[in-house]
């Protein structure tokens, strides 16, 4: 779904940013899925992730230019000539006090008609759904071989680090930063794909 959206918004001669690029899988997949002549820019706060991404992208022999930067987007980010900015499972780890500035930085660096694609965990409107969705998510992990201990350790490791917002809170944050349009393109339990257009 993200590749389809990126293909429609990518403009020749512009940059596509992946904020929180992790091991570079998104960039690698996009290179095979889009036709526009763009430059990929991956940013991650982990030197180890950047090293893994560099290795993966070098081995993949991408058809497009790319560059990587190790930076903490909590401190703000300089986006330039972007037609697309992606934050996949990234915004939820940005301290709430820094989110408005980060979204404003993205908005400022996007070209007109450029888009921001966000995919992350969200809170439901009501606690009854939050409890159910979390249960379904953990059930899915168990079906995929995770032990109760592994699930518990991961939950504890993310406590007070992963801070999800409600969809409405994300929408308000994004629209207040100057984006004209906001919508949801995917939702599965407590995970949501959102898109905003400048």
ChimeraX commands (.cxc) that place a marker at each C-alpha (Angstrom):
marker #1 position 0.00,0.00,0.00 radius 0.5
marker #1 position 2.79,2.41,0.84 radius 0.5
marker #1 position 4.51,1.63,-2.46 radius 0.5
marker #1 position 1.31,2.42,-4.37 radius 0.5
marker #1 position 0.99,5.76,-2.58 radius 0.5
marker #1 position 4.65,6.61,-3.04 radius 0.5
marker #1 position 4.42,5.77,-6.75 radius 0.5
marker #1 position 1.59,8.29,-7.14 radius 0.5
marker #1 position 3.27,11.10,-5.19 radius 0.5
marker #1 position 6.93,10.65,-6.14 radius 0.5
marker #1 position 8.18,13.32,-8.56 radius 0.5
marker #1 position 11.25,13.03,-10.79 radius 0.5
marker #1 position 14.20,14.99,-9.39 radius 0.5
marker #1 position 12.94,15.01,-5.79 radius 0.5
marker #1 position 13.87,13.21,-2.60 radius 0.5
marker #1 position 12.02,10.46,-0.76 radius 0.5
marker #1 position 12.85,10.39,2.93 radius 0.5
marker #1 position 12.47,7.38,5.21 radius 0.5
marker #1 position 12.66,8.68,8.78 radius 0.5
marker #1 position 13.51,5.77,11.04 radius 0.5
marker #1 position 14.71,3.68,8.11 radius 0.5
marker #1 position 15.79,0.78,10.36 radius 0.5
marker #1 position 17.43,-1.87,8.11 radius 0.5
marker #1 position 16.39,-0.25,4.81 radius 0.5
marker #1 position 13.66,-2.69,3.81 radius 0.5
marker #1 position 11.22,0.08,2.84 radius 0.5
marker #1 position 13.77,1.82,0.62 radius 0.5
marker #1 position 14.76,-1.47,-1.00 radius 0.5
marker #1 position 11.11,-2.35,-1.71 radius 0.5
marker #1 position 10.33,1.11,-3.07 radius 0.5
marker #1 position 13.25,0.96,-5.48 radius 0.5
marker #1 position 11.63,-2.10,-7.09 radius 0.5
marker #1 position 8.10,-0.67,-7.01 radius 0.5
marker #1 position 8.25,2.86,-8.37 radius 0.5
marker #1 position 9.28,4.32,-11.71 radius 0.5
marker #1 position 10.13,7.93,-10.78 radius 0.5
marker #1 position 13.75,9.06,-10.84 radius 0.5
marker #1 position 14.12,10.07,-7.20 radius 0.5
marker #1 position 16.79,9.99,-4.54 radius 0.5
marker #1 position 16.23,7.98,-1.36 radius 0.5
marker #1 position 17.40,9.47,1.93 radius 0.5
marker #1 position 17.32,7.18,4.95 radius 0.5
marker #1 position 17.68,8.53,8.47 radius 0.5
marker #1 position 17.95,6.53,11.67 radius 0.5
marker #1 position 19.28,7.27,15.16 radius 0.5
marker #1 position 21.04,3.90,15.42 radius 0.5
marker #1 position 24.52,3.53,13.91 radius 0.5
marker #1 position 23.97,-0.24,13.79 radius 0.5
marker #1 position 20.76,0.20,11.78 radius 0.5
marker #1 position 22.49,2.59,9.40 radius 0.5
marker #1 position 25.30,0.05,8.91 radius 0.5
marker #1 position 22.77,-2.72,8.17 radius 0.5
marker #1 position 20.90,-0.46,5.77 radius 0.5
marker #1 position 24.10,0.51,3.97 radius 0.5
marker #1 position 24.99,-3.17,3.55 radius 0.5
marker #1 position 21.49,-4.10,2.33 radius 0.5
marker #1 position 21.23,-1.24,-0.17 radius 0.5
marker #1 position 24.75,-1.86,-1.48 radius 0.5
marker #1 position 23.99,-5.56,-1.99 radius 0.5
marker #1 position 20.63,-4.73,-3.63 radius 0.5
marker #1 position 22.29,-2.52,-6.26 radius 0.5
marker #1 position 19.50,0.03,-6.22 radius 0.5
marker #1 position 18.54,1.70,-9.49 radius 0.5
marker #1 position 18.32,5.10,-7.79 radius 0.5
marker #1 position 20.69,7.31,-5.82 radius 0.5
marker #1 position 20.57,6.98,-2.05 radius 0.5
marker #1 position 22.23,8.36,1.04 radius 0.5
marker #1 position 22.02,7.58,4.73 radius 0.5
marker #1 position 22.36,9.75,7.83 radius 0.5
marker #1 position 22.59,8.85,11.51 radius 0.5
marker #1 position 20.49,11.45,13.34 radius 0.5
marker #1 position 18.00,11.73,16.17 radius 0.5
marker #1 position 14.83,13.25,14.69 radius 0.5
marker #1 position 13.77,14.22,18.24 radius 0.5
marker #1 position 16.20,17.11,17.69 radius 0.5
marker #1 position 14.43,18.21,14.50 radius 0.5
marker #1 position 15.27,17.40,10.90 radius 0.5
marker #1 position 16.20,19.30,7.76 radius 0.5
marker #1 position 14.02,18.00,4.91 radius 0.5
marker #1 position 14.80,19.33,1.44 radius 0.5
marker #1 position 13.00,19.02,-1.93 radius 0.5
marker #1 position 10.89,16.07,-0.79 radius 0.5
marker #1 position 7.92,14.70,-2.66 radius 0.5
marker #1 position 7.38,11.94,-0.07 radius 0.5
marker #1 position 8.35,11.49,3.59 radius 0.5
marker #1 position 7.73,8.13,5.27 radius 0.5
marker #1 position 7.59,7.44,9.00 radius 0.5
marker #1 position 6.90,3.75,9.46 radius 0.5
marker #1 position 6.70,2.83,13.16 radius 0.5
marker #1 position 8.69,5.99,13.93 radius 0.5
marker #1 position 6.45,8.82,15.17 radius 0.5
marker #1 position 5.25,6.69,18.10 radius 0.5
marker #1 position 8.84,6.73,19.46 radius 0.5
marker #1 position 9.26,10.50,19.17 radius 0.5
marker #1 position 8.77,12.24,22.50 radius 0.5
marker #1 position 5.35,13.94,22.44 radius 0.5
marker #1 position 6.95,17.33,23.18 radius 0.5
marker #1 position 8.97,17.07,19.94 radius 0.5
marker #1 position 6.28,15.72,17.59 radius 0.5
marker #1 position 4.80,19.05,16.50 radius 0.5
marker #1 position 8.24,20.42,15.59 radius 0.5
marker #1 position 9.12,17.26,13.65 radius 0.5
marker #1 position 5.87,17.34,11.66 radius 0.5
marker #1 position 6.43,21.06,10.96 radius 0.5
marker #1 position 9.97,20.29,9.75 radius 0.5
marker #1 position 8.53,17.65,7.40 radius 0.5
marker #1 position 5.84,20.03,6.13 radius 0.5
marker #1 position 8.40,22.77,5.48 radius 0.5
marker #1 position 10.65,20.43,3.46 radius 0.5
marker #1 position 7.89,18.92,1.32 radius 0.5
marker #1 position 7.05,20.32,-2.10 radius 0.5
marker #1 position 3.47,21.41,-2.74 radius 0.5
marker #1 position 1.33,18.31,-3.25 radius 0.5
marker #1 position 3.97,16.24,-1.46 radius 0.5
marker #1 position 2.83,13.64,1.04 radius 0.5
marker #1 position 3.68,12.35,4.48 radius 0.5
marker #1 position 2.98,8.65,5.07 radius 0.5
marker #1 position 2.79,7.47,8.67 radius 0.5
marker #1 position 2.27,3.91,9.80 radius 0.5
marker #1 position 2.12,3.16,13.51 radius 0.5
marker #1 position 0.34,1.86,16.56 radius 0.5
marker #1 position -2.61,3.99,17.65 radius 0.5
marker #1 position -4.99,4.12,20.57 radius 0.5
marker #1 position -8.68,3.46,20.06 radius 0.5
marker #1 position -11.38,5.88,21.17 radius 0.5
marker #1 position -12.50,3.50,23.92 radius 0.5
marker #1 position -10.50,1.31,26.31 radius 0.5
marker #1 position -12.66,-1.74,25.52 radius 0.5
marker #1 position -11.29,-1.75,21.96 radius 0.5
marker #1 position -7.74,-1.02,23.08 radius 0.5
marker #1 position -7.79,-4.10,25.32 radius 0.5
marker #1 position -9.25,-6.27,22.56 radius 0.5
marker #1 position -6.86,-5.05,19.89 radius 0.5
marker #1 position -3.83,-5.58,22.14 radius 0.5
marker #1 position -5.09,-9.10,22.96 radius 0.5
marker #1 position -5.50,-9.89,19.25 radius 0.5
marker #1 position -2.00,-8.57,18.56 radius 0.5
marker #1 position -0.43,-10.72,21.27 radius 0.5
marker #1 position -2.46,-13.73,20.08 radius 0.5
marker #1 position -1.02,-13.18,16.60 radius 0.5
marker #1 position 2.50,-13.07,18.06 radius 0.5
marker #1 position 1.89,-16.38,19.88 radius 0.5
marker #1 position 0.63,-17.97,16.65 radius 0.5
marker #1 position 3.88,-16.86,15.05 radius 0.5
marker #1 position 6.07,-18.56,17.62 radius 0.5
marker #1 position 6.69,-15.88,20.24 radius 0.5
marker #1 position 6.69,-17.15,23.84 radius 0.5
marker #1 position 4.82,-15.48,26.69 radius 0.5
marker #1 position 8.20,-14.42,28.10 radius 0.5
marker #1 position 9.30,-12.82,24.81 radius 0.5
marker #1 position 5.99,-10.96,24.52 radius 0.5
marker #1 position 6.23,-9.77,28.12 radius 0.5
marker #1 position 9.86,-8.64,27.74 radius 0.5
marker #1 position 9.06,-6.70,24.57 radius 0.5
marker #1 position 6.07,-5.02,26.25 radius 0.5
marker #1 position 8.22,-3.99,29.23 radius 0.5
marker #1 position 11.03,-2.72,26.99 radius 0.5
marker #1 position 8.60,-0.45,25.10 radius 0.5
marker #1 position 6.74,0.86,28.14 radius 0.5
marker #1 position 7.06,4.66,28.36 radius 0.5
marker #1 position 9.14,4.65,25.15 radius 0.5
marker #1 position 6.43,3.83,22.60 radius 0.5
marker #1 position 3.71,6.43,23.22 radius 0.5
marker #1 position 0.81,6.02,20.79 radius 0.5
marker #1 position -1.75,8.72,20.04 radius 0.5
marker #1 position -5.37,8.35,19.01 radius 0.5
marker #1 position -6.01,8.78,15.30 radius 0.5
marker #1 position -7.77,12.07,16.06 radius 0.5
marker #1 position -4.70,13.34,17.94 radius 0.5
marker #1 position -2.44,12.46,15.01 radius 0.5
marker #1 position -4.84,14.15,12.60 radius 0.5
marker #1 position -4.95,17.32,14.71 radius 0.5
marker #1 position -1.15,17.39,15.03 radius 0.5
marker #1 position -0.70,17.00,11.27 radius 0.5
marker #1 position -3.36,19.49,10.17 radius 0.5
marker #1 position -2.15,22.11,12.67 radius 0.5
marker #1 position 1.29,21.84,11.05 radius 0.5
marker #1 position -0.17,23.10,7.76 radius 0.5
marker #1 position -1.09,19.94,5.86 radius 0.5
marker #1 position -4.27,20.41,3.83 radius 0.5
marker #1 position -5.51,16.82,3.68 radius 0.5
marker #1 position -5.38,13.84,6.04 radius 0.5
marker #1 position -6.85,10.36,5.71 radius 0.5
marker #1 position -6.43,6.75,6.80 radius 0.5
marker #1 position -5.46,4.24,4.12 radius 0.5
marker #1 position -5.20,1.17,6.36 radius 0.5
marker #1 position -6.22,-0.01,9.81 radius 0.5
marker #1 position -5.67,-3.38,11.43 radius 0.5
marker #1 position -6.67,-3.50,15.10 radius 0.5
marker #1 position -4.36,-0.98,16.78 radius 0.5
marker #1 position -2.09,-0.34,13.77 radius 0.5
marker #1 position -2.92,2.40,11.31 radius 0.5
marker #1 position -1.62,3.77,8.02 radius 0.5
marker #1 position -2.20,7.51,7.59 radius 0.5
marker #1 position -1.44,9.91,4.76 radius 0.5
marker #1 position -1.28,13.72,4.72 radius 0.5
marker #1 position -0.81,16.00,1.71 radius 0.5
marker #1 position 0.71,19.46,1.74 radius 0.5
marker link #1:1,2 radius 0.2
marker link #1:2,3 radius 0.2
marker link #1:3,4 radius 0.2
marker link #1:4,5 radius 0.2
marker link #1:5,6 radius 0.2
marker link #1:6,7 radius 0.2
marker link #1:7,8 radius 0.2
marker link #1:8,9 radius 0.2
marker link #1:9,10 radius 0.2
marker link #1:10,11 radius 0.2
marker link #1:11,12 radius 0.2
marker link #1:12,13 radius 0.2
marker link #1:13,14 radius 0.2
marker link #1:14,15 radius 0.2
marker link #1:15,16 radius 0.2
marker link #1:16,17 radius 0.2
marker link #1:17,18 radius 0.2
marker link #1:18,19 radius 0.2
marker link #1:19,20 radius 0.2
marker link #1:20,21 radius 0.2
marker link #1:21,22 radius 0.2
marker link #1:22,23 radius 0.2
marker link #1:23,24 radius 0.2
marker link #1:24,25 radius 0.2
marker link #1:25,26 radius 0.2
marker link #1:26,27 radius 0.2
marker link #1:27,28 radius 0.2
marker link #1:28,29 radius 0.2
marker link #1:29,30 radius 0.2
marker link #1:30,31 radius 0.2
marker link #1:31,32 radius 0.2
marker link #1:32,33 radius 0.2
marker link #1:33,34 radius 0.2
marker link #1:34,35 radius 0.2
marker link #1:35,36 radius 0.2
marker link #1:36,37 radius 0.2
marker link #1:37,38 radius 0.2
marker link #1:38,39 radius 0.2
marker link #1:39,40 radius 0.2
marker link #1:40,41 radius 0.2
marker link #1:41,42 radius 0.2
marker link #1:42,43 radius 0.2
marker link #1:43,44 radius 0.2
marker link #1:44,45 radius 0.2
marker link #1:45,46 radius 0.2
marker link #1:46,47 radius 0.2
marker link #1:47,48 radius 0.2
marker link #1:48,49 radius 0.2
marker link #1:49,50 radius 0.2
marker link #1:50,51 radius 0.2
marker link #1:51,52 radius 0.2
marker link #1:52,53 radius 0.2
marker link #1:53,54 radius 0.2
marker link #1:54,55 radius 0.2
marker link #1:55,56 radius 0.2
marker link #1:56,57 radius 0.2
marker link #1:57,58 radius 0.2
marker link #1:58,59 radius 0.2
marker link #1:59,60 radius 0.2
marker link #1:60,61 radius 0.2
marker link #1:61,62 radius 0.2
marker link #1:62,63 radius 0.2
marker link #1:63,64 radius 0.2
marker link #1:64,65 radius 0.2
marker link #1:65,66 radius 0.2
marker link #1:66,67 radius 0.2
marker link #1:67,68 radius 0.2
marker link #1:68,69 radius 0.2
marker link #1:69,70 radius 0.2
marker link #1:70,71 radius 0.2
marker link #1:71,72 radius 0.2
marker link #1:72,73 radius 0.2
marker link #1:73,74 radius 0.2
marker link #1:74,75 radius 0.2
marker link #1:75,76 radius 0.2
marker link #1:76,77 radius 0.2
marker link #1:77,78 radius 0.2
marker link #1:78,79 radius 0.2
marker link #1:79,80 radius 0.2
marker link #1:80,81 radius 0.2
marker link #1:81,82 radius 0.2
marker link #1:82,83 radius 0.2
marker link #1:83,84 radius 0.2
marker link #1:84,85 radius 0.2
marker link #1:85,86 radius 0.2
marker link #1:86,87 radius 0.2
marker link #1:87,88 radius 0.2
marker link #1:88,89 radius 0.2
marker link #1:89,90 radius 0.2
marker link #1:90,91 radius 0.2
marker link #1:91,92 radius 0.2
marker link #1:92,93 radius 0.2
marker link #1:93,94 radius 0.2
marker link #1:94,95 radius 0.2
marker link #1:95,96 radius 0.2
marker link #1:96,97 radius 0.2
marker link #1:97,98 radius 0.2
marker link #1:98,99 radius 0.2
marker link #1:99,100 radius 0.2
marker link #1:100,101 radius 0.2
marker link #1:101,102 radius 0.2
marker link #1:102,103 radius 0.2
marker link #1:103,104 radius 0.2
marker link #1:104,105 radius 0.2
marker link #1:105,106 radius 0.2
marker link #1:106,107 radius 0.2
marker link #1:107,108 radius 0.2
marker link #1:108,109 radius 0.2
marker link #1:109,110 radius 0.2
marker link #1:110,111 radius 0.2
marker link #1:111,112 radius 0.2
marker link #1:112,113 radius 0.2
marker link #1:113,114 radius 0.2
marker link #1:114,115 radius 0.2
marker link #1:115,116 radius 0.2
marker link #1:116,117 radius 0.2
marker link #1:117,118 radius 0.2
marker link #1:118,119 radius 0.2
marker link #1:119,120 radius 0.2
marker link #1:120,121 radius 0.2
marker link #1:121,122 radius 0.2
marker link #1:122,123 radius 0.2
marker link #1:123,124 radius 0.2
marker link #1:124,125 radius 0.2
marker link #1:125,126 radius 0.2
marker link #1:126,127 radius 0.2
marker link #1:127,128 radius 0.2
marker link #1:128,129 radius 0.2
marker link #1:129,130 radius 0.2
marker link #1:130,131 radius 0.2
marker link #1:131,132 radius 0.2
marker link #1:132,133 radius 0.2
marker link #1:133,134 radius 0.2
marker link #1:134,135 radius 0.2
marker link #1:135,136 radius 0.2
marker link #1:136,137 radius 0.2
marker link #1:137,138 radius 0.2
marker link #1:138,139 radius 0.2
marker link #1:139,140 radius 0.2
marker link #1:140,141 radius 0.2
marker link #1:141,142 radius 0.2
marker link #1:142,143 radius 0.2
marker link #1:143,144 radius 0.2
marker link #1:144,145 radius 0.2
marker link #1:145,146 radius 0.2
marker link #1:146,147 radius 0.2
marker link #1:147,148 radius 0.2
marker link #1:148,149 radius 0.2
marker link #1:149,150 radius 0.2
marker link #1:150,151 radius 0.2
marker link #1:151,152 radius 0.2
marker link #1:152,153 radius 0.2
marker link #1:153,154 radius 0.2
marker link #1:154,155 radius 0.2
marker link #1:155,156 radius 0.2
marker link #1:156,157 radius 0.2
marker link #1:157,158 radius 0.2
marker link #1:158,159 radius 0.2
marker link #1:159,160 radius 0.2
marker link #1:160,161 radius 0.2
marker link #1:161,162 radius 0.2
marker link #1:162,163 radius 0.2
marker link #1:163,164 radius 0.2
marker link #1:164,165 radius 0.2
marker link #1:165,166 radius 0.2
marker link #1:166,167 radius 0.2
marker link #1:167,168 radius 0.2
marker link #1:168,169 radius 0.2
marker link #1:169,170 radius 0.2
marker link #1:170,171 radius 0.2
marker link #1:171,172 radius 0.2
marker link #1:172,173 radius 0.2
marker link #1:173,174 radius 0.2
marker link #1:174,175 radius 0.2
marker link #1:175,176 radius 0.2
marker link #1:176,177 radius 0.2
marker link #1:177,178 radius 0.2
marker link #1:178,179 radius 0.2
marker link #1:179,180 radius 0.2
marker link #1:180,181 radius 0.2
marker link #1:181,182 radius 0.2
marker link #1:182,183 radius 0.2
marker link #1:183,184 radius 0.2
marker link #1:184,185 radius 0.2
marker link #1:185,186 radius 0.2
marker link #1:186,187 radius 0.2
marker link #1:187,188 radius 0.2
marker link #1:188,189 radius 0.2
marker link #1:189,190 radius 0.2
marker link #1:190,191 radius 0.2
marker link #1:191,192 radius 0.2
marker link #1:192,193 radius 0.2
marker link #1:193,194 radius 0.2
marker link #1:194,195 radius 0.2
marker link #1:195,196 radius 0.2
marker link #1:196,197 radius 0.2
marker link #1:197,198 radius 0.2
view
